[in-house]
Amino acid sequence: MNKQISKITLLAALGMSASVALAQVPNNDGYLFDTRGLVAKSGFGLCWKTTRWTPAMAIAECDPELVKKPEAPKPAAPAATPKPAAQKVTLAADALFDFDKAVLRPEGKAKLDDVTGKLKGMKLEVIIAVGHTDRIGSDKYNQKLSEKRAEAVKAYLVGKGVEPNRVYTEGKGEKQPVTGDKCGKSEKKSKQLIECLQPDRRVEIEVIGTQQ
């Protein structure tokens, strides 16, 4: 049976931890790198890209066709195995965790169940998760909170049958907010500020694999 590309990416209100250290080449965060500074690759020999990848970040090792000048057309070759890719799905920011908590809510478990259900019939390559928090609290505290939330998600996915070594987690703390200036500059914790900063309490999960 021909394989088809299947993409699934989950954006939710979590934080993620760096359970596996991924070194990045300076000025190029479009790819994942291991602790030796080498590009991380899948079982098919494909380079793992981050959600920030653009053609301008292409490197010869992974995408030579994007860094070389086009060559003259060649005779059509047999169709190759499609490269894994991803489809993004956005979930409500409060669906997985309460404010300042790292325990999955029932609604969060249900949404992760939906994701794991879509993994059936798929040859899973990797699940890459990056977690975030809002700006309330210290940098150190938020970093730890994002890591705890990430570990909670990973533990739940593993409990549903996902192999632990297929899940890579990283915590970003409060460094990459999506609310911008929408909530003002006040640092005083209030109900209004907590509600406004809700979109920043998220996790980005990218599931990469090929459909069987």
SERO-4910 file (N, C-alpha, C, O; in steps of 0.05 Angstrom, whole numbers):
BEGIN
 pado doro    nc1    nc2    nc3   cac1   cac2   cac3    cc1    cc2    cc3    oc1    oc2    oc3
  Met    A     17    -24      0      0      0      0     18     25      0     37     27     15
  Asn    A     11     44    -17     27     69    -18     25     84      8      4     85     20
  Lys    A     47     95     15     47    111     40     39    139     34     46    150     13
  Gln    A     25    151     52     17    179     49     28    195     72     31    185     94
  Ile    A     33    220     66     44    238     87     22    244    107     -1    251    100
  Ser    A     29    242    132     10    249    153     22    268    172     44    263    183
  Lys    A      9    291    176     20    312    194      1    317    217    -23    319    214
  Ile    A     12    318    240     -4    326    264     13    343    282     34    335    291
  Thr    A      3    368    288     17    384    308     -3    395    327    -24    405    319
  Leu    A      3    393    352    -16    402    373     -5    426    387     18    426    398
  Leu    A    -21    449    388    -14    472    404    -33    473    427    -57    474    423
  Ala    A    -23    472    452    -41    473    475    -27    488    498     -4    497    495
  Ala    A    -42    492    521    -31    507    542    -14    491    561    -24    482    582
  Leu    A     11    486    554     28    469    570     55    483    572     59    505    562
  Gly    A     74    470    585    102    477    584    117    452    581    107    431    589
  Met    A    141    451    569    155    427    563    183    428    574    194    450    580
  Ser    A    196    404    578    222    403    590    243    392    571    236    378    552
  Ala    A    267    399    577    289    389    560    298    362    571    320    361    582
  Ser    A    282    341    568    290    315    577    312    303    560    327    286    569
  Val    A    313    313    535    335    305    517    349    331    508    335    348    496
  Ala    A    375    334    513    388    358    506    392    359    476    403    341    464
  Leu    A    382    381    464    385    385    435    401    410    429    391    432    432
  Ala    A    426    406    421    443    429    415    435    441    388    426    426    370
  Gln    A    438    467    386    430    480    361    454    495    349    470    507    364
  Val    A    456    494    323    477    509    310    470    539    311    447    546    306
  Pro    A    490    557    319    484    585    320    472    596    295    481    588    273
  Asn    A    453    614    298    440    627    275    424    608    257    416    615    235
  Asn    A    418    584    266    401    565    251    386    547    270    396    526    279
  Asp    A    362    556    277    345    539    294    323    526    278    302    519    289
  Gly    A    328    522    253    309    508    236    311    478    237    293    464    228
  Tyr    A    333    467    249    337    439    251    342    431    280    350    448    296
  Leu    A    338    405    287    345    395    314    373    384    312    380    370    293
  Phe    A    389    389    333    416    379    334    420    364    360    408    371    381
  Asp    A    437    343    359    442    328    384    464    341    399    474    362    392
  Thr    A    472    329    422    492    341    440    519    343    427    537    357    438
  Arg    A    524    329    405    549    331    391    549    353    370    570    358    357
  Gly    A    527    366    366    525    387    346    518    376    319    520    390    299
  Leu    A    510    350    317    503    338    292    473    339    288    458    338    307
  Val    A    464    341    263    436    343    257    422    316    265    431    295    257
  Ala    A    401    318    281    386    294    288    370    284    265    357    299    250
  Lys    A    371    257    261    357    246    238    339    223    246    343    210    267
  Ser    A    318    218    230    299    197    235    310    170    225    332    169    213
  Gly    A    295    149    229    303    123    220    304    121    190    317    103    179
  Phe    A    291    139    176    292    140    147    315    158    137    319    161    113
  Gly    A    331    169    155    353    186    147    344    215    142    360    230    130
  Leu    A    320    222    150    310    249    145    318    267    168    317    259    192
  Cys    A    326    292    162    333    311    183    308    321    196    288    326    183
  Trp    A    309    323    223    286    334    238    287    364    238    306    376    246
  Lys    A    265    376    228    263    405    228    246    414    251    228    400    260
  Thr    A    250    439    260    234    451    280    211    466    267    210    469    242
  Thr    A    191    475    283    169    490    271    177    517    260    161    531    247
  Arg    A    202    525    266    211    552    257    226    549    230    235    570    219
  Trp    A    228    526    219    244    522    194    232    536    171    207    537    167
  Thr    A    249    549    155    241    561    129    262    553    108    284    545    116
  Pro    A    255    554     83    274    547     62    301    563     64    322    553     56
  Ala    A    299    587     75    324    603     78    343    591     97    367    597     96
  Met    A    334    573    115    351    560    135    363    534    125    378    521    139
  Ala    A    357    526    100    366    500     90    396    497     91    411    516     85
  Ile    A    405    473     97    433    466     97    438    443     77    419    427     73
  Ala    A    462    442     66    467    422     45    463    393     54    454    377     38
  Glu    A    469    388     79    467    360     89    438    350     88    433    326     84
  Cys    A    419    368     93    391    360     95    374    367     71    357    351     62
  Asp    A    379    390     60    363    399     37    381    411     15    380    435      9
  Pro    A    397    393      3    416    403    -18    402    417    -41    414    434    -54
  Glu    A    377    408    -47    364    420    -70    357    449    -66    351    464    -85
  Leu    A    357    458    -40    350    486    -34    374    504    -33    372    528    -34
  Val    A    398    492    -32    422    508    -30    439    506    -56    459    521    -59
  Lys    A    432    489    -74    446    487   -100    429    499   -122    405    502   -120
  Lys    A    442    507   -143    428    518   -167    413    495   -180    423    473   -181
  Pro    A    389    501   -191    373    480   -204    389    467   -227    402    481   -242
  Glu    A    386    441   -229    399    427   -251    379    422   -273    355    425   -270
  Ala    A    389    413   -296    371    407   -319    352    384   -311    361    366   -296
  Pro    A    328    385   -320    308    364   -314    319    336   -321    332    333   -342
  Lys    A    314    316   -304    322    289   -309    298    271   -313    276    279   -305
  Pro    A    301    248   -326    279    230   -330    265    223   -303    278    221   -283
  Ala    A    239    221   -305    224    215   -280    233    189   -268    237    169   -282
  Ala    A    237    189   -241    245    165   -227    222    154   -211    202    168   -207
  Pro    A    223    129   -203    202    117   -186    196    134   -162    215    146   -150
  Ala    A    171    136   -154    164    152   -131    178    143   -106    178    119   -100
  Ala    A    190    162    -91    204    155    -67    185    156    -43    163    166    -45
  Thr    A    194    144    -21    177    145      3    174    174     12    193    189     15
  Pro    A    149    183     16    145    211     23    157    219     50    159    203     68
  Lys    A    167    243     51    178    253     76    156    259     96    135    270     89
  Pro    A    160    251    122    141    258    142    137    288    144    156    303    140
  Ala    A    113    297    150    108    325    154     87    329    176     80    309    189
  Ala    A     76    353    179     58    358    202     35    375    195     36    392    177
  Gln    A     13    371    210    -11    388    207    -16    400    235    -16    385    255
  Lys    A    -21    425    236    -24    439    262    -53    440    271    -71    446    255
  Val    A    -58    435    296    -84    437    309    -81    454    334    -64    448    350
  Thr    A    -98    474    337    -97    492    360   -119    485    380   -142    483    373
  Leu    A   -111    481    406   -130    475    427   -131    498    446   -113    514    448
  Ala    A   -153    500    461   -157    521    481   -134    521    501   -126    499    510
  Ala    A   -124    544    508   -100    546    526   -105    535    554    -86    526    567
  Asp    A   -130    534    563   -135    524    590   -144    495    590   -153    486    611
  Ala    A   -143    482    568   -154    455    566   -137    434    580   -148    413    588
  Leu    A   -111    438    582    -94    418    593    -85    423    622    -83    404    638
  Phe    A    -80    448    629    -70    455    656    -85    479    667    -92    497    652
  Asp    A    -88    480    693    -97    504    707    -73    522    711    -50    514    708
  Phe    A    -79    548    717    -57    567    722    -39    557    745    -49    549    766
  Asp    A    -13    559    740      7    552    760      6    522    768     16    515    789
  Lys    A     -5    505    751     -7    476    757      7    460    735     11    469    713
  Ala    A     15    436    743     28    418    724     15    390    725     27    370    719
  Val    A    -11    390    732    -27    366    733    -48    367    710    -63    386    709
  Leu    A    -48    347    694    -67    347    671    -96    347    680   -103    331    698
  Arg    A   -112    365    669   -140    365    674   -154    343    658   -143    334    638
  Pro    A   -178    335    666   -193    315    650   -196    323    621   -194    306    603
  Glu    A   -201    349    616   -205    358    589   -179    355    573   -179    349    549
  Gly    A   -156    360    587   -131    357    574   -125    328    566   -115    322    545
  Lys    A   -132    310    584   -128    281    579   -144    273    555   -135    257    538
  Ala    A   -169    283    553   -186    276    531   -174    285    504   -176    271    484
  Lys    A   -163    309    504   -151    320    479   -126    304    472   -121    299    448
  Leu    A   -110    296    492    -87    279    485    -95    251    476    -81    239    460
  Asp    A   -117    242    487   -128    216    477   -135    218    447   -131    199    432
  Asp    A   -145    241    439   -152    245    411   -127    244    394   -127    233    372
  Val    A   -105    256    404    -80    256    389    -69    227    387    -61    219    365
  Thr    A    -68    213    410    -58    185    409    -75    167    391    -65    148    379
  Gly    A   -101    173    390   -118    157    372   -110    160    343   -113    142    328
  Lys    A   -101    184    336    -93    189    308    -66    176    302    -59    175    278
  Leu    A    -52    167    322    -26    154    317    -30    125    308    -11    113    297
  Lys    A    -54    114    312    -58     87    304    -57     84    273    -68    101    259
  Gly    A    -43     65    264    -39     61    235    -17     78    224    -13     79    200
  Met    A     -2     93    242     19    110    233     46     98    242     48     88    264
  Lys    A     66    100    224     93     94    232    105    119    244    114    137    230
  Leu    A    106    120    271    115    144    285    145    148    283    161    130    287
  Glu    A    153    172    275    181    180    275    189    192    301    206    182    315
  Val    A    176    214    308    184    228    333    161    247    341    146    257    324
  Ile    A    159    252    366    141    273    377    159    293    390    174    288    409
  Ile    A    158    318    380    174    340    390    156    360    404    137    369    393
  Ala    A    162    365    430    144    382    445    161    405    458    182    401    469
  Val    A    150    430    455    163    453    466    143    468    483    121    475    474
  Gly    A    149    471    509    130    483    527    135    512    534    158    521    532
  His    A    114    526    543    116    555    549     99    561    573     80    546    580
  Thr    A    105    584    586     89    594    608     83    624    604     94    636    585
  Asp    A     66    635    621     63    664    620     85    678    635    103    664    645
  Arg    A     84    704    637    107    719    649    104    722    680    123    732    693
  Ile    A     82    713    691     78    716    720     97    697    735     97    673    730
  Gly    A    113    708    753    132    692    768    161    697    757    164    710    737
  Ser    A    180    685    771    208    689    763    215    671    739    201    652    733
  Asp    A    237    679    725    246    663    702    252    635    710    245    616    696
  Lys    A    265    631    732    273    605    742    249    588    748    248    564    741
  Tyr    A    229    600    761    205    585    768    190    576    744    181    553    742
  Asn    A    187    595    725    172    588    700    186    567    683    173    551    670
  Gln    A    213    568    683    227    547    669    221    520    680    216    501    665
  Lys    A    222    517    707    216    492    720    187    483    715    182    460    711
  Leu    A    169    503    716    141    496    712    136    486    683    121    467    679
  Ser    A    149    498    663    146    489    636    157    460    633    146    444    618
  Glu    A    178    454    647    190    427    646    172    407    659    168    385    649
  Lys    A    160    414    682    142    396    696    117    390    679    108    367    677
  Arg    A    106    410    666     83    406    649     90    387    625     75    370    617
  Ala    A    114    392    614    123    375    592    125    346    600    117    328    586
  Glu    A    137    342    624    140    314    633    113    301    638    110    277    634
  Ala    A     93    317    647     67    306    652     54    297    626     41    276    625
  Val    A     58    312    605     47    305    579     62    280    568     49    261    558
  Lys    A     88    280    570    103    257    561     95    232    575     91    211    563
  Ala    A     92    234    602     85    210    618     57    200    609     53    176    608
  Tyr    A     39    218    602     12    210    594     14    196    567      1    175    563
  Leu    A     29    207    548     32    195    522     45    167    524     37    148    510
  Val    A     65    165    541     79    139    545     59    119    557     59     95    549
  Gly    A     42    128    575     22    111    587      2    101    566    -12     81    571
  Lys    A      0    115    544    -19    107    523     -5     90    501    -16     84    480
  Gly    A     20     83    507     34     65    488     56     77    471     68     63    455
  Val    A     60    103    474     82    116    458    109    109    470    112    110    495
  Glu    A    128    101    454    154     94    464    168    119    475    168    140    462
  Pro    A    179    117    500    192    140    513    213    154    495    215    178    495
  Asn    A    229    137    481    250    149    465    240    163    439    256    173    424
  Arg    A    214    162    435    202    176    412    193    204    420    185    219    402
  Val    A    194    211    445    184    237    455    207    254    465    220    248    484
  Tyr    A    211    277    451    232    296    459    218    321    470    200    332    458
  Thr    A    227    329    493    214    352    507    234    374    512    258    369    516
  Glu    A    224    399    513    240    422    518    223    444    531    201    449    521
  Gly    A    233    456    552    218    478    565    229    505    557    253    509    558
  Lys    A    212    523    550    220    550    542    212    571    563    218    595    560
  Gly    A    199    562    585    191    581    605    173    603    594    154    598    580
  Glu    A    180    628    600    164    652    592    177    666    569    170    689    563
  Lys    A    197    654    555    213    668    536    200    674    509    208    692    495
  Gln    A    178    659    503    166    662    476    136    666    479    120    649    471
  Pro    A    127    689    491     99    695    493     85    700    467     99    709    448
  Val    A     60    695    465     45    701    440     26    724    444     14    734    425
  Thr    A     23    734    469      4    756    474     16    783    467      1    802    463
  Gly    A     42    785    465     55    811    458     48    832    479     51    828    503
  Asp    A     39    856    470     33    878    487      3    879    495     -7    898    507
  Lys    A    -11    858    487    -40    858    491    -48    861    520    -69    873    526
  Cys    A    -32    850    539    -40    850    567    -26    872    583    -27    871    608
  Gly    A    -13    891    570      1    912    584     27    903    596     36    881    590
  Lys    A     39    920    612     65    914    624     65    908    654     86    905    666
  Ser    A     41    907    665     39    903    694     49    875    701     44    856    688
  Glu    A     64    874    724     74    848    734     58    839    758     64    818    769
  Lys    A     39    855    767     23    848    790      3    827    783    -13    831    764
  Lys    A      3    805    797    -15    783    792    -44    791    799    -49    800    821
  Ser    A    -61    788    780    -90    794    784   -106    774    767    -95    762    748
  Lys    A   -131    772    773   -148    754    758   -150    762    729   -149    746    711
  Gln    A   -151    788    724   -153    799    697   -127    792    681   -129    784    658
  Leu    A   -104    796    694    -79    791    680    -75    761    675    -66    753    653
  Ile    A    -83    744    694    -81    715    690    -98    706    666    -89    690    650
  Glu    A   -122    717    664   -139    709    642   -128    719    615   -130    706    595
  Cys    A   -117    744    616   -106    755    591    -82    740    581    -79    737    557
  Leu    A    -65    730    599    -41    716    591    -45    686    586    -26    672    581
  Gln    A    -70    678    586    -76    649    582    -63    637    557    -53    615    558
  Pro    A    -64    651    534    -52    639    510    -22    633    512    -12    616    498
  Asp    A     -8    646    531     20    641    534     26    615    549     48    604    547
  Arg    A      6    605    563      9    580    578      2    557    559    -21    547    559
  Arg    A     21    549    543     16    531    522     39    511    518     60    514    530
  Val    A     34    491    501     55    473    492     51    467    463     28    465    454
  Glu    A     72    465    448     71    459    420     81    430    416    104    424    422
  Ile    A     63    413    406     71    385    402     69    379    372     49    383    360
  Glu    A     91    369    361     92    362    333     96    332    331    116    321    340
  Val    A     77    319    319     78    290    315     86    284    286     71    293    267
  Ile    A    108    271    281    117    266    254    118    236    249    130    221    264
  Gly    A    107    228    226    107    199    219     95    196    191     88    215    178
  Thr    A     93    171    183     81    164    157     58    145    161     59    127    177
  Gln    A     37    149    145     14    132    147     19    105    135     32    103    114
  Gln    A     11     84    149     15     57    139     -4     51    116     -3     29    105
***
